[in-house]
Amino acid sequence: MTIYSSRQQEVSQRISSQANKAKWTDWRWHIRHTIRDIESFETLTGIRFEPEDRAGYERTLEKFPLSITPYYLSLIDTADYANDPVFRQAFPSVRELDIGPHDMADPLHEDEDSPAPGITHRYPDRVLFHVSNLCAMYCRHCTRKRKVGDEGHIPRRAQMEQGLAYIRSAPRVRDVLLSGGDPLMLPDETLDWLLWNLRKIEHVEVVRIGSRMPVVLPYRVTDDLMSIIRKHHPVWLNTHFNHPREVTRSAREALAKLADAGIPLGNQSVLLAGVNDCPRIMRSLLHKLVRNRVRPYYLYQCDLSEGLTHFRTPVGKGIEIIESLVGHTSGFARPTYVIDAPGGGGKIPVTPNYVISWATNKVVLRNYEGVITTYAEPDCYTPTICDRDCASCDLQLKEQDAEEYAAVGIERLVSDWDDTQSLVPEGTARLDRRPGGDNAQEGSHDG
Ligand SMILES: *Cc1c(COP(=O)(O)O)cnc(C)c1O
């Protein structure tokens, strides 16, 4: 779609008779004119809903508000809107009010794993930093639906200072992921201030921005913004395209600007029923992304957040899609399919199985075509038994380049230098029966 197509002219002139191309490509104009009610939506699209459907939409909006940028609205195919992937991601469904027995307001326990305002610290070396609770467009499939449109959550600089103070005090944090809301809703000066403050922290090696602006409001990617980000490299950016229809000319121009500014680009899609739960659609999306220098990063199984029941697919659909990609297309066009574990366990990769069997000296594998093959393992491998004494090791690693860290979880079981033999769940009846009671640990030296 060209920038300022006839459809876009029509939408902008219905919003304001003075609208023109300069206004259309001004991101602030879009923010001022986001569509927040059903009536404006009808006026701008020419779609008319039945009264009973309307009443259902109004009820849904009381719980989960609406916001669509004129740009994203202009992508809706009004002739077949009910099946349109843009419409489905932007416009409410009464099914959002179906709260299933497994649905939760905060399935990922982001609020519980929060040591400072706006910070979710889940993994050892990186944090999520919520710097804005605003979004240009409210995705109907948002995992943080509990907070959408909640003006009380807009962080001010004073609150961001608290997050910065936490990061300063946590020397193992080498990667800061700016999230929200959409961090690119912040004014340029605030972003500059924030990136400058993060850059001053010596242990912060990379900053990542998670933003859907290239999809819902590509005009946010301005030359001014690029010159700010350039000053603070390395800055990475992950965006969120879900359907090939979203890769418009405006979006492509935004992606080109970002890539030309030296920002490595990634994409995180959510697997959504009725939007992209199809190997052909997904492949078309991934190919469009790599053509535009965006590396597909994650494909998320839809979270157990409230209001998303109608978007969820079985996990098998995700595995089927990955099966259709491995071997069939470029490795760098393939995202990692993940389930973000309810309860705050973090992202868990899920893939089809390729290892079929294993013997003492060979592995039996299958490829994407169904060829079953064997890989003979070396019979003369001299293992380097690691006791973590890097100074006396033959491998050429300068000790100052190697981080000291304590192993966690399964890594402890597979390492030579940690003598944990098993990980045992707490509080089983079997352990309680043992002398010493519920704290007795089996086979483990330090739990
Ligand atoms: C997703 C996420 C990250 C980043 O994870 P990566 O796998 O490194 O992309 C960090 N913190 C939290 C809380 C997250 O949800």
The ligand as a MOL file (V3000), in Angstrom:
LIG
                    3D

  0  0  0     0  0            999 V3000
M  V30 BEGIN CTAB
M  V30 COUNTS 15 15 0 0 0
M  V30 BEGIN ATOM
M  V30 1 C 11.0690 -12.0290 27.5850 0
M  V30 2 C 11.6660 -11.4890 28.7840 0
M  V30 3 C 13.0140 -11.1290 28.8210 0
M  V30 4 C 13.9230 -11.2880 27.6340 0
M  V30 5 O 14.0720 -12.6250 27.2980 0
M  V30 6 P 14.9760 -13.0510 26.0580 0
M  V30 7 O 14.7300 -14.5150 25.9410 0
M  V30 8 O 16.3710 -12.6960 26.4200 0
M  V30 9 O 14.5100 -12.2800 24.8710 0
M  V30 10 C 13.5130 -10.6410 29.9990 0
M  V30 11 N 12.7440 -10.5050 31.1000 0
M  V30 12 C 11.4500 -10.8570 31.1010 0
M  V30 13 C 10.6620 -10.7050 32.3530 0
M  V30 14 C 10.8590 -11.3580 29.9500 0
M  V30 15 O 9.5640 -11.6810 29.9480 0
M  V30 END ATOM
M  V30 BEGIN BOND
M  V30 1 1 1 2
M  V30 2 1 2 3
M  V30 3 2 2 14
M  V30 4 1 3 4
M  V30 5 2 3 10
M  V30 6 1 4 5
M  V30 7 1 5 6
M  V30 8 2 6 7
M  V30 9 1 6 8
M  V30 10 1 6 9
M  V30 11 1 10 11
M  V30 12 2 11 12
M  V30 13 1 12 13
M  V30 14 1 12 14
M  V30 15 1 14 15
M  V30 END BOND
M  V30 END CTAB
M  END
